[in-house]
Amino acid sequence: MPVTRVPVIPCVGVVPGDVVRLAESDYRFADGPLRLRIVRVRFDVSEWYDGQWVWLEGVEMGSDHQDGGFRQVLARVATLSTPEERRQEAPGSVTRASP
């Protein structure tokens, strides 16, 4: 009998325009800490990672707040807090874009 994968959509609190700061341990194939302005969150491929990891597409931001190159990263969902969790935390990991 064939096995059908059940879609798993992770609950993340980031949307396009947000800026996330990821430690080296928070994303795969890391090469140091990363500041990324989110352009797209790819839920479509997250089912292959059991909802524990999500692909983020965005623009890497330098320490001078200038835009760098486009980057895709596989980020740990646990580091991308939901809006409710963010209200309870000290600011730091996600910066919400202005409407």
Secondary structure as GFF3:
##gff-version 3
##sequence-region A 1 99
A	DSSP	beta_strand	19	22	.	.	.	ID=ss1
A	DSSP	three_ten_helix	24	26	.	.	.	ID=ss2
A	DSSP	beta_strand	34	42	.	.	.	ID=ss3
A	DSSP	three_ten_helix	46	49	.	.	.	ID=ss4
A	DSSP	beta_strand	53	61	.	.	.	ID=ss5
A	DSSP	beta_strand	67	76	.	.	.	ID=ss6
A	DSSP	three_ten_helix	77	79	.	.	.	ID=ss7
A	DSSP	alpha_helix	83	88	.	.	.	ID=ss8
A	DSSP	beta_strand	94	95	.	.	.	ID=ss9
###
